[in-house]
Structures are given as structure tokens and as C-alpha cells.
Amino acid sequence: MKKVAIIGAGITGLSAAFYLSKHSDLEIDLFEKDDRAGGKIRTHQKDGYTIELGPESYLARKTIMTELAEEICMGEDLVRNSTGQSYIYSNNKLSALPKGAVLGVPTELVPFLTTDLVSVSGKLSAGLDLFRKPVPLYTDVSVGRFFRRRLGDDVLENMIEPLLSGIYATNIDELSLMSTFPYFKDREEKYGSLIKGAIAEKPASSGKPAAGKTGQFLQFRNGLQSFIDRLLEVNIDNGVNAHFANDVEAITKNGEMYTMQVNGGMKEYDHIIITTPHFQYKRWFEDLPLEYFKHMEATSVATVVMAFDQDQVKNDIDGTGFVVSRRMDTAITACTWTSKKWKHSTPSGKALLRAYVGRPGDFIVHEKSDEEIVNLARRDLDKIMDLEGDPEFTIVTRMIRSMPQYKVGHKSRVDAIRKYMTEHYPGVILTGASHHGVGLPDCVSQAKAAVESIIK
């Protein structure tokens, strides 16, 4: 019987364990340095609140997460977010994202022409996208450079950048296009224009009234932690050996096998799947061409949850929250009106806000106390919203180096490292958010691909 070790019990590691456990001819050990499963996923439940302290949800169109939930009998626990307008804080005010905009790319003429997010000259510059010819790409470029050429500075900085920075927490002018949004380049090539491509690929209207719309995101009625707990439970029932508070100290190649030193003891494996962040696993492979990962940055972010009585929050806007243009002098980068977006999250009569703090290059999350971070978030929210009195409670969650930065050239460097691993460490697979995709479904997809490569 072949033995497989999985290092890391976040969503990638737990998903890999589940897919491996379908094969009865494998002995599977799951190791986690912490004393709990889930990694960045944490749900706080108390007094009728269900509050996500880490990732909030996942994109429904990335169906692999839903398929996994159904496989572990949690499909009926899935809930979809309430719909509402998204807003952008720019020019010192909240402005609605123009109707029909797809990640900031306009698809409808009148909403774009009437938005106050973009100047008249900015709208004219964006319109030239309809006539600009595609430029061949022989190497990776930044998302900022690509969109500036197609749509101009105003659309990039006041519509596209605020929306994308919440996903990757990387400077838009350093963020790799081919590692994050290669399909925009594909659209440009296919249709000759980003706007034409977005219009052509926009889902057709169902003809239903607006009230029949459904949200783009999915969650679990008892929080993402309930999904993690169930996935761990199924893994254990399927024979996976889960080891918590177990630190992997070294990995040594021993012929066709690998010896792992764990908490001072030695264990041998045929295959190892490593799902930890790059800055943790690089210590195990001193000979690897890991120069990129040695210097690859990861942004630290924090979330600030504030709970109020409903009458303290004067918010009659039909929306789910807002993101902040980097032209604005704020510590927060976004805010979710959680009680509006997720009805199950908040008791009746209460209002829940969740602000996000942490930009590439700043040190607020590292240097400020919880109280100072709350005060900074409240200062910014008071500029943007009408809040009265102190919150019932606040929760600050710091996620240190939690957002890997996919800078220009990321994909080719990761591919080169994986090729080296295949040649020099066959059977050891590096995967997870540091490599290809930071979203929860992306991590599940990577886990499934890792397992399939082992089974082959």
C-alpha cells in the first residue's frame, strides 16, 4: 500500500485528502502545524451572529466547490447572497458601479456615459477601445499596463482597480495579467476589443424582473467553518489520519521514497502534497531554484467587524457594500454591509459591517494595535456613512502574509519550479494559493489536479 502525506489542513489540504481517500489502496496522513483545520477560514458564531473572520464566500460560477459540498452532503446548507448594487468610493463620495460593468469593463452605453466615476475625457479614452487593435503579447504584462492601454487611466483607477485589488491585494501595475485574468487578453484577441468581448460574452437576460435576480456568491448557513468541519469529519471517516500540532521540520529524498521529520520523528512516504504558503515550505528544499519564492511578497490584511443596533446605521442604500479607489486617502480598502448581503449572518434588529484594511506596502496590520485599527476603520467609515454611537462589539482579525502577490512573470516562474520538482523530486507536489489562484474554488481545483497527477 502506497503512503501519501499531505502538509497543511487548509481547504487545499483537506480537499486533496478527500479526493485521495476515494482510492482504497492508499494510506493517507494529513499534517497541520496549527491545532485546528481550515487555515484562513474562521467563522465566529455567537448570540445569533454568524460572522466570517477570513474568506467570506466563493463565486457560484466556479462550481467545483459546490460539487464538493454536495459530495459531503452539505449542498442543502448552501445559501446565496442577497443582491444589491455595488458601490465605489471615489472623489470623496459613494458612486454606483455602472449597470452592466463586468469587473469594471463597461457593456452598456447609457449607464457608463452617465456615471460620475469617470471624467468626460476618461469616457472618450475608454471608447477608443472599440477601435484599438490588439497588441501581440510575447511575455507577461501587468494588469495595469494592459487595461490602461485599452480603457485609459480613469476607468482603470476608479472602476477596475478597486474591484480587483480586493481579490489580490497587489499593486495593479505589478499584478500579472497571465496569472490572474488571461481571459481578458483572449477576449481582446477574439473580438478586437475588451468592450465588444464583454458584451458578446455577457449572459443573456432571462427576461425575469429584477427581483428574480440571484447573487453571484455562495456561503453555508452555519458559515464556512461548518464546511471545513464536515470535510475533516468525512476524511477521518474515510480513513485519513489527521495529525494536528505537528510541524514538518525537514523532507529528505531517500531513493524513490521521501523521509519526513515531524515533531522530531521520522516517517516515510511515496508521495507528498504540500499545500502550505511558499514562505513556509521553502525551508525544506534548499537546492530548489526558489529565488522567486524567497522574495515573493505576500500582503498582510485585516478585517474589522462592527456590530450595531440597526437604528445606529443610517443606511437606506440598496447595496451590499463598497470598494475604495486607491486615489482616496483611507486605511480601509472596502466594506461589506454584511447584514444586507447575508441575511443569515445577523439577528433581527442588528446591523453588521465588515471593513478591510491593508494595502501593498503599508504596515498598518503589523504596527497598529487592534484598538488603533478599529479607530482607523471607524474614522474612514464616518467619512462615507452615517453611523451613530459605538458598536455593540468589534472583532479585528489579522491575516499576516495571507495574500500572495502574483507579480508579472509569476506563471512562468511557478511553471519552471514545478518542472524542476517533477525532474528532481518526483512524487512531491507543490500546490495551493501561492501558485495558481487564491479563491476557495481555485484551491479545491488545485487539490483535485494534484491528486489526479498522483493517481496517474
C-alpha positions, -999 to +999 in steps of 0.1 A: +000+000+000+014+033-010+017+061+016+008+098+009+015+127+032-004+160+029+011+190+046-014+217+056-050+213+066-065+244+050-090+240+022-064+228-003-051+201+020-085+189+032-098+187-004-067+168-015-072+143+014-109+138+003-101+131-033-072+107-023-095+089+002-116+077-027-087+053-035-086+024-010-051+014-019-035+045-003-026+053+033-030+090+039-015+112+066-026+148+069-003+171+089-011+205+103+012+228+123-018+245+140-042+229+164-072+233+140-082+228+104-092+255+080-062+278+077-075+313+069-112+301+071-127+310+105-163+315+115-174+332+147-209+322+159-224+339+190-258+353+200-274+347+166-244+361+146-226+340+120-195+361+111-167+352+088-133+363+101-114+351+070-127+344+035-164+353+032-178+332+004-170+319-031-180+326-067-210+304-076-199+301-112-168+281-101-188+250-095-161+226-082-167+240-046-204+233-049-198+198-063-176+191-033-202+204-009-228+181-024-204+151-022-201+156+015-239+161+019-237+199+025-255+210-007-287+219+012-267+242+036-256+265+008-271+300+007-267+326-020-261+363-012-288+389-014-284+410-045-278+447-045-259+475-061-221+476-057-205+509-049-171+525-053-158+552-030-141+577-053-139+615-055-149+615-018-183+600-024-201+567-030-210+561-066-228+531-080-208+508-103-224+514-137-251+488-146-237+460-168-200+466-159-181+434-158-151+437-134-152+474-144-154+468-182-185+487-195-211+467-215-240+492-215-237+527-231-261+549-211-250+538-176-214+543-185-219+577-201-239+589-171-216+576-143-197+602-122-169+578-116-152+586-149-145+620-164-156+630-199-121+626-212-119+592-195-151+581-212-137+591-246-105+573-239-124+541-229-144+544-261-113+541-282-111+505-271-136+498-298-111+509-324-077+499-309-061+469-325-048+441-302-011+441-295+006+406-295+019+396-261+052+377-262+056+379-224+036+386-194+025+422-186+009+439-156-029+441-154-025+479-150-005+483-182-029+461-202-061+480-191-045+514-193-038+508-230-073+495-237-095+517-215-074+546-200-064+557-166-098+569-153-116+536-159-086+516-145-082+536-113-118+544-105-136+512-116-113+482-124-085+487-098-108+489-067-127+458-078-095+437-085-075+449-055-099+433-031-092+399-048-054+400-050-042+429-027-014+436-052-004+469-068-023+468-101+008+480-120+027+449-107-001+423-109+005+396-135-022+395-163-014+360-173-017+346-138-049+364-129-071+374-159-057+359-190-092+356-205-093+394-209-064+391-234-082+362-250-113+384-254-092+412-269-077+388-295-110+372-303-132+403-306-107+430-312-119+450-282-125+444-244-159+461-246-170+441-276-158+409-259-176+417-226-208+424-245-206+393-266-199+370-236-224+387-212-250+362-201-283+367-219-311+382-199-337+357-187-365+382-190-373+379-153-379+410-133-351+424-112-365+408-081-358+374-096-321+381-097-298+358-077-265+366-061-231+356-076-217+342-043-224+312-022-219+305+015-231+280+041-259+288+065-236+280+095-205+296+080-175+283+060-161+267+092-190+242+091-179+231+056-143+227+069-155+207+099-176+184+078-148+179+053-125+169+081-151+146+095-156+128+062-119+125+057-114+108+091-144+085+084-127+076+051-096+065+069-074+097+066-051+100+096-052+137+107-023+150+128-026+184+144+001+204+162+025+185+140+053+206+125+071+192+094+107+201+101+125+185+071+120+165+039+147+142+026+148+122-007+156+086+001+159+067-032+123+066-046+109+074-011+108+106+010+116+108+047+098+135+066+109+147+100+078+156+120+080+168+156+114+151+158+102+117+145+108+102+111+081+090+086+085+076+051+062+083+021+059+076-016+042+109-023+039+143-006+014+170-014+025+204+001-003+230+004+014+255+028+023+290+018+055+294-001+074+311+027+068+281+049+079+253+026+109+269+010+130+258+041+126+222+031+142+225-003+175+244-001+186+232-035+154+243-053+156+273-078+134+291-053+149+325-058+115+338-068+097+324-038+125+336-015+115+371-025+078+366-034+058+390-013+025+383+005+003+412+017-009+412+053-046+423+057-070+426+085-108+426+087-127+448+112-162+435+121-185+460+138-220+451+151-246+478+157-283+481+165-300+486+132-311+522+140-275+532+146-267+526+109-284+551+087-281+531+055-310+530+032-289+523+001-299+491-018-264+477-019-241+451-005-211+473+002-183+493-015-147+492-025-123+522-023-104+538-051-066+540-044-068+577-051-087+581-017-067+586+015-082+559+036-069+530+056-098+508+045-099+492+011-135+480+012-165+475+034-192+448+032-227+456+045-228+421+058-263+421+073-277+432+039-256+408+018-260+378+040-294+377+058-284+346+078-254+364+094-272+388+117-300+387+143-331+407+136-327+444+146-290+443+142-266+456+115-232+441+107-204+458+089-171+443+078-143+466+068-110+456+051-076+471+060-042+465+043-027+477+011+005+465-006+035+483+010+017+497+041+024+483+076-008+492+094-017+455+101+018+449+116+023+481+135-011+492+149-029+477+179-064+463+175-079+494+190-060+516+166-071+496+136-107+498+148-103+536+152-088+540+117-117+519+102-143+539+121-127+572+110-129+562+074-165+548+077-176+580+093-165+599+062-185+576+040-216+565+060-238+578+088-231+558+119-243+568+154-227+558+187-204+529+195-207+494+181-221+466+203-188+448+197-158+447+173-136+419+161-102+425+145-087+396+126-052+399+112-041+376+084-004+380+082+012+374+048-021+358+037-024+373+002+004+361-021+013+387-047+012+374-083+036+398-099+045+400-136+061+367-147+046+347-119+031+319-140+063+312-159+084+311-127+059+288-110+059+265-140+097+264-140+097+254-103+071+227-108+091+213-138+122+212-115+102+194-088+090+168-114+125+161-125+143+161-091+115+154-066+091+132-085+061+125-063+063+158-044+037+183-055+036+220-046+002+235-047-021+260-030-028+297-031+008+307-037+007+291-071-025+293-092-055+312-078-063+325-044-101+318-043-116+289-024-127+270-056-093+276-071-077+259-041-101+229-045-093+227-082-056+226-075-061+199-049-080+178-073-053+182-100-026+173-075-044+141-066-050+132-103-013+136-110-005+111-082-031+086-093-017+087-129 
